[in-house]
């Protein structure tokens, strides 16, 4: 708030406000766990 007014800031980040849960759910819906496991090499 500034001078009793609420100041809104816009973000240029396309992921601003997107939770990790929402992001993961969207990826699983699109690719599935098997394809994500194939694409991401985790040692």
Backbone bond lengths (Angstrom), bond angles and torsions (degrees), N, CA, C in turn:
res aa  C-N    CA-C-N  psi(-1)  N-CA   C-N-CA  omega(-1)  CA-C   N-CA-C  phi
1 X - - - 1.450 - - 1.513 109.08 -
2 X 1.291 115.14 141.00 1.451 120.78 177.00 1.525 107.65 -135.58
3 X 1.317 116.42 124.48 1.463 122.28 -179.58 1.526 111.73 54.31
4 X 1.345 116.66 37.69 1.456 120.32 178.78 1.515 114.37 78.81
5 X 1.318 117.79 3.86 1.468 121.07 179.66 1.523 109.58 -113.03
6 X 1.303 116.06 148.84 1.457 120.82 176.08 1.516 108.02 -85.21
7 X 1.334 115.70 128.94 1.462 121.45 179.95 1.524 107.79 -104.12
8 X 1.328 116.47 122.65 1.458 121.63 179.31 1.525 109.20 -96.57
9 X 1.314 116.39 134.11 1.458 121.81 176.91 1.522 108.18 -112.84
10 X 1.303 116.18 133.48 1.458 118.94 175.87 1.522 108.87 -96.61
11 X 1.304 115.17 146.58 1.454 120.71 -178.94 1.518 109.25 -110.28
12 X 1.315 116.08 141.11 1.458 120.45 175.49 1.517 110.88 -91.12
13 X 1.314 116.64 -0.40 1.456 122.25 179.14 1.529 108.80 -78.84
14 X 1.342 118.51 116.09 1.464 119.80 -177.70 1.527 113.43 -66.47
15 X 1.321 117.84 -16.12 1.460 121.00 179.12 1.526 112.86 -98.90
16 X 1.320 117.40 4.00 1.461 121.02 -179.85 1.527 109.57 -59.90
17 X 1.301 116.34 123.57 1.457 121.34 178.26 1.518 113.89 88.57
18 X 1.321 118.04 -4.55 1.462 121.42 178.78 1.525 108.10 -89.77
19 X 1.313 116.13 124.76 1.459 119.23 -179.22 1.524 110.40 -80.19
20 X 1.314 115.78 159.58 1.459 121.03 176.32 1.524 110.06 -60.36
21 X 1.315 116.67 -38.04 1.463 120.85 178.92 1.527 111.14 -61.59
22 X 1.328 117.39 -45.95 1.464 121.13 179.76 1.523 111.08 -64.28
23 X 1.320 116.61 -40.99 1.463 121.21 179.32 1.528 110.56 -63.52
24 X 1.326 116.81 -46.51 1.458 121.05 -179.86 1.527 111.25 -64.96
25 X 1.322 117.41 -41.69 1.469 120.50 178.26 1.521 111.45 -61.70
26 X 1.322 117.69 -39.22 1.465 121.37 178.35 1.523 110.84 -66.59
27 X 1.328 117.32 -41.08 1.465 120.79 178.78 1.528 111.74 -65.70
28 X 1.320 116.73 -42.01 1.463 120.86 179.14 1.529 109.99 -65.38
29 X 1.323 117.21 -40.68 1.463 120.50 179.09 1.524 111.26 -64.31
30 X 1.306 116.77 -36.62 1.467 120.35 -177.01 1.529 112.97 -80.82
31 X 1.341 116.72 -45.38 1.464 120.80 -172.33 1.525 114.37 -108.57
32 X 1.318 117.76 -28.63 1.462 121.15 -174.62 1.523 110.34 82.76
33 X 1.333 115.01 159.69 1.462 120.29 -176.93 1.518 112.22 -65.65
34 X 1.331 117.48 -39.84 1.465 120.35 -176.72 1.528 111.26 -63.09
35 X 1.323 117.33 -44.83 1.469 120.20 179.98 1.523 111.05 -68.38
36 X 1.323 117.36 -38.35 1.468 119.42 177.99 1.528 110.17 -64.24
37 X 1.332 117.66 -39.46 1.466 121.00 178.28 1.525 110.49 -64.51
38 X 1.328 117.01 -36.01 1.464 120.56 178.94 1.523 111.10 -69.62
39 X 1.326 117.63 -37.46 1.461 122.95 -175.67 1.530 113.14 -77.58
40 X 1.334 117.28 -31.71 1.465 121.41 -173.96 1.525 109.18 -106.83
41 X 1.315 116.30 115.24 1.459 121.64 179.79 1.528 108.92 -91.01
42 X 1.321 116.03 107.68 1.467 121.11 179.11 1.522 107.97 -114.27
43 X 1.323 115.91 121.37 1.469 120.72 179.64 1.506 110.48 -97.28
